[in-house]
Each structure stands twice: as structure tokens, then as C-alpha cells.
Amino acid sequence: MSKTVLIATDKPFAKAAVDGIRNVLDAAGYRLALLEGYTNPQALRDAVADVDAMIVRSDLVSADVLAAAKNLKIVVRAGAGYDNVDCAAATATNVVVMNTPGQNANAVAELAFGLMLQLARKKYTGKAGTELRGKTIGIHAFGAVGRCVATIAKGFGMRIVAHDPFISPDAIARLGVEVVDSVEALYSQSDYLSLHIPANDKTKNSIGHALLSQMPKGAMLVNTARKEVIDEAGLVQVMKEREDFRYATDVMPACDAELKSFADERYFATAKKMGAQTAEANIQAGIAAANQIVAFFEKGDLTFKVN
């Protein structure tokens, strides 16, 4: 029997991405169902009722959604982070959860530098800013995005240091990046800190006053990861204590209004998460998700399973 794959995207894929996904599924003899730009969570629960697989972006795949999906076997998050999917509930209902690591990496890395330049150049107000060349950039987590950040940083002529306890120091050093053995050592020498850690029980609220206050004069934290990893009370405290400290992010914090009230020139946040919002990333992540679904059903491939 033909499989039905639902694309459920509050923030729709680019048309080229949908076309690419459709081509992959057509070749496998699968049927495509489409739910785009929905505003009511009930619409998602209704749409999943009879599907075999689902592709999402930042859409919330809750226990309620999974309970409504009687035939669902696999959910693929088109992107790296998958904290929008209730993995425990998926496991309990025998649903495989996958992500598409690396497909959005360059888009996120380029955005990180766009955010750095936004504040380094005083939001382009005409005031004298600073250059990236010769500065030290610290990369917290050296996965696919971190590696792309390092590549771009070399072009800017920056010194690059990184910390990631899950990747061998030799693998990092082979890319011409200095390895530091602790988070504290990373932050204490980074003029720019590019943050790429996932949001989990160990990392949530882990980046706060203790770490940020150790950063050099004129330092900037750039967060293209998740807002949950930031201890916002600690961030506000550092921003108040140090008129030289800057924060740029594509995940608007709950303290957005407060930061704007006293540090507007030193703070910038995009209205929505923008890391994967490029045509190229849209297409790559979407097509990768479709290929992973076909490989799962046809070959039992669990390469990118995360639950």
C-alpha cells in the first residue's frame, strides 16, 4: 500500500523545496499531503490522522499530535534541533524521530556573522564600529554549524578557538582551530562567542552571569542556538554591569523589551528564528527529510534517529 507523507509547516518551505520533496516521494510511489501556514493546532491534529510519515520544521509535535496520528511511523524534523518534537511520547507510541543534521549549517553560520556585523558596526547608524579581523572567536559546540563558522572566520582573519567535549580534540585541531579544555577557558578569551549547543536538561539556563562576565572587554555573545540555553536574568545583569557587552540572537528572548530599554545599541534580536531561512537551506533540509523517510520505509535505515 502506498505511504502518505505529510508536510506540516507553520513557516512553509519554499516552493522549490516542496517540489523537490514531491519528486522524491513520487519516485517512491508515495502520496504527499500538505498543511502550510496553519494557525490552529487542531488543524495539525486533524491532518496527521491517517498519514504514515511527517516532515516538520519548527512545528510542535506534541503528545496530543502523536496520539491523533494512528498510522504514523516516522517524524523528520527538517533541521538540526528537534526539541519541538516530544521524543518521549514518540518513543512510547513507536514513532521514529529523525533530524537532518548539517543541511542548514551554512545558512546558520552565515547568519551568525551577519549578527556579529550588525552590532560590530553599531547597527549601521554611521557611528564608528569595530572590525572582526584579528579578534578571537570562540565556538561553543563544534558540530556542522560550528565547523562552518570556523571556515568563515578564517576568511575574516580571526583567531579561532573551540570547545566541544563530544568531539575529539584532534578532529577540531585538524581544521586549524585551537582547542580549549573547558567552557570557562573558551569564554574568558573570546571577543566573539558563537553559541551552538542544543537545548536539553544539562544546557538549559547554562549560559549566564558566571560565564558571560568572564568575557573580554567589548565582547559579544551570538546565539543562533536556542533561547532556553540562556539564563536571561544573568544576561540582563551582565548587560547592566558592563556597558561594553553586546548580545545578538535570532531567538528573541523574553527579556527583549528590557534589553531594548537600556542597551538598544548593544542588543539585536530577529523577530523570528532565521537560521534556516534561506532558499538553499529550505531545499536541502526538505529533500533530505524526504530521502530519509523513503530510506526508512524501504530499507529500515535509522541513521538519523534521535529518540
C-alpha positions in Angstrom: 0.0 0.0 0.0 1.3 3.5 -0.9 2.6 5.6 2.0 1.2 9.1 2.8 3.7 11.7 3.9 2.5 15.0 5.4 4.5 18.2 5.2 3.2 20.2 8.1 4.8 23.7 8.2 3.6 26.7 10.0 6.5 28.5 8.3 6.2 27.0 4.8 9.0 25.6 2.8 10.0 27.4 -0.4 8.1 26.2 -3.4 11.3 24.6 -4.8 11.7 22.6 -1.6 8.1 21.3 -1.8 8.7 20.4 -5.5 11.9 18.6 -4.6 10.2 16.7 -1.8 7.3 15.8 -4.1 9.8 14.5 -6.7 11.4 12.2 -4.2 8.1 10.9 -2.9 6.6 10.4 -6.4 9.6 8.3 -7.4 9.0 6.1 -4.4 5.3 5.8 -5.2 4.3 7.7 -2.1 1.5 10.3 -1.7 2.2 13.8 -0.5 -0.2 15.7 1.8 0.4 19.4 2.5 -0.5 21.6 5.5 1.0 25.0 5.3 0.7 28.3 7.3 -1.8 26.8 9.7 -2.7 28.9 12.8 -4.9 26.4 14.8 -3.1 23.4 16.4 -6.3 21.4 15.8 -5.5 21.6 12.1 -2.3 19.7 12.6 -4.1 17.0 14.8 -6.7 16.6 12.0 -4.1 16.4 9.3 -2.0 13.7 10.9 -4.9 11.3 11.4 -4.2 9.0 8.5 -0.6 9.7 7.5 2.4 7.3 7.7 5.1 9.9 7.9 5.5 13.6 8.6 8.0 16.3 7.8 8.1 19.4 10.1 10.2 22.5 10.6 9.7 24.3 14.0 6.2 22.9 14.3 5.2 21.5 17.7 4.8 17.7 17.6 3.3 17.2 21.0 1.9 14.1 22.7 -1.6 15.2 21.6 -0.5 15.3 18.0 1.2 11.9 18.2 -1.9 10.5 19.8 -4.0 11.7 16.9 -1.7 10.1 14.4 -2.8 6.4 14.4 -0.7 5.3 11.4 2.3 7.5 12.0 5.7 5.7 11.9 8.2 8.5 11.5 8.6 12.2 12.0 11.5 14.0 10.4 12.5 17.5 11.6 13.9 19.3 8.6 16.8 20.9 10.5 19.2 20.0 13.3 17.4 20.9 16.5 14.4 18.7 17.4 13.3 20.0 20.8 9.9 20.8 19.2 9.2 17.1 19.0 8.1 15.2 22.1 10.6 12.4 21.7 9.5 10.5 24.8 5.9 10.4 23.6 7.1 9.4 20.1 9.1 6.5 21.6 6.0 5.5 23.7 3.9 5.3 20.5 6.6 3.5 18.5 7.3 6.6 16.2 10.8 7.1 15.0 12.1 10.7 15.2 14.9 12.0 12.9 16.6 15.3 12.2 18.6 16.4 9.1 21.9 17.4 10.6 24.2 19.7 8.5 21.6 20.7 5.9 21.1 24.1 7.5 24.6 24.5 8.8 26.0 27.1 6.3 22.8 29.2 6.5 23.1 29.4 10.3 26.8 30.1 10.2 26.3 33.0 7.7 23.6 34.4 9.9 25.9 34.3 12.9 28.3 36.6 11.0 25.5 38.8 9.9 24.5 39.3 13.5 28.1 40.0 14.5 28.5 42.7 11.9 25.1 44.2 12.8 26.4 45.1 16.3 30.1 45.5 15.4 29.1 48.3 13.1 26.7 49.9 15.6 23.6 48.8 13.6 24.9 50.9 10.6 24.0 54.2 12.2 27.1 55.9 11.0 29.0 55.6 14.3 32.4 54.1 14.2 32.4 50.4 14.9 35.0 47.7 15.1 36.4 45.1 12.7 36.3 41.3 13.1 39.9 40.9 11.7 42.4 40.0 14.5 39.7 39.2 17.0 39.2 35.9 18.8 36.1 33.9 18.0 35.1 31.1 20.4 32.8 28.4 19.0 30.8 26.6 21.7 29.9 23.2 20.2 31.8 22.1 17.1 29.2 20.3 15.1 28.2 21.0 11.5 27.3 24.7 12.2 30.4 25.2 14.3 32.6 23.9 11.5 31.0 26.3 9.0 31.5 29.2 11.4 35.2 28.3 11.7 35.6 28.2 7.9 34.0 31.7 7.5 36.0 33.1 10.4 39.2 32.2 8.7 38.2 34.4 5.8 37.7 37.3 8.3 41.3 36.7 9.6 40.1 35.8 13.1 41.8 33.6 15.7 39.5 30.6 16.3 39.1 28.6 19.5 36.5 25.9 20.2 35.2 23.7 22.9 33.2 20.5 22.4 33.6 17.6 24.8 31.8 15.2 22.4 34.3 15.7 19.5 37.9 14.6 19.7 40.5 17.5 20.1 42.4 16.1 17.1 39.4 16.3 14.8 39.0 20.0 15.8 42.7 20.8 15.6 42.9 19.3 12.1 40.7 22.1 10.9 43.2 24.7 12.1 41.2 25.5 15.2 42.7 25.8 18.7 41.1 23.5 21.3 40.3 24.6 24.8 39.5 22.1 27.5 36.8 24.0 29.4 33.8 26.2 28.8 35.4 28.8 31.2 38.6 28.9 29.2 36.6 29.4 26.0 34.5 32.3 27.2 37.4 34.1 29.0 39.3 34.5 25.8 36.6 35.0 23.2 35.9 38.5 21.8 33.0 36.9 19.9 31.3 33.7 21.2 29.2 31.8 18.7 26.8 29.5 20.5 25.6 26.2 19.0 24.7 24.0 21.9 21.4 22.1 21.9 18.7 22.7 24.5 18.5 19.8 26.9 18.3 19.2 30.7 22.1 19.9 31.0 22.3 23.0 28.9 19.1 24.9 29.6 19.9 28.2 31.5 23.6 27.2 31.5 24.9 30.4 29.8 24.6 33.1 32.4 26.4 35.7 34.5 29.2 33.5 35.7 30.4 32.7 32.1 29.5 36.0 30.4 31.2 38.2 33.0 34.5 36.4 32.2 34.5 37.5 28.5 37.0 40.2 27.4 36.1 43.9 27.2 33.9 44.7 24.2 32.8 41.0 23.9 29.7 39.8 22.0 27.6 36.7 22.6 26.0 35.5 19.4 23.2 33.0 19.9 21.8 31.1 16.9 21.0 28.0 19.0 18.0 28.1 21.4 16.8 30.8 23.7 16.4 28.2 26.5 20.1 27.8 26.9 20.5 31.4 28.1 20.0 32.4 31.7 18.2 35.6 30.8 18.4 37.1 34.3 22.2 36.6 34.2 22.4 38.1 30.7 20.5 41.2 31.8 22.7 41.5 34.8 25.9 41.4 32.7 24.4 43.9 30.1 23.7 46.3 33.0 27.0 45.9 34.7 29.1 46.2 31.5 28.3 48.9 29.0 30.8 47.2 26.6 29.0 43.9 26.5 26.8 43.0 23.4 24.3 40.3 22.6 23.0 39.3 19.2 20.5 36.5 18.6 18.0 35.1 16.1 15.9 33.7 19.0 14.2 36.6 20.7 14.4 36.4 24.5 11.6 37.0 26.9 13.7 40.0 28.2 13.7 41.6 24.7 11.8 44.8 25.8 14.0 45.2 28.9 17.2 44.9 26.9 16.0 47.4 24.4 15.1 49.9 27.2 18.7 50.3 28.3 21.0 48.6 25.8 19.4 49.1 22.4 22.7 49.9 20.6 24.3 46.8 22.1 21.5 44.3 21.5 19.8 42.9 18.5 17.3 40.1 18.0 15.4 39.0 14.9 11.6 38.8 15.3 11.5 35.1 14.3 14.1 32.4 14.2 16.0 33.0 11.0 18.9 30.5 10.9 17.4 28.2 8.3 15.5 30.8 6.4 17.4 30.6 3.1 16.1 29.1 -0.1 19.1 26.8 -0.2 18.6 25.5 3.4 14.9 25.1 2.8 15.5 22.9 -0.3 18.4 20.9 1.2 16.7 20.1 4.5 13.3 19.3 2.9 14.7 16.9 0.3 17.0 15.3 2.9 13.9 14.7 5.1 12.1 13.1 2.2 15.0 10.8 1.3 15.3 9.7 4.9 11.6 8.8 5.1 11.9 6.7 1.9 15.1 5.0 3.2 13.4 4.2 6.5 10.4 2.5 4.9 12.3 0.8 2.0 15.5 -0.2 3.8 14.8 0.2 7.5 17.5 2.9 7.6 17.7 4.5 11.1 20.9 6.6 10.5 19.5 9.9 11.8 17.2 8.5 14.5 17.3 10.7 17.6 14.8 9.0 20.0 
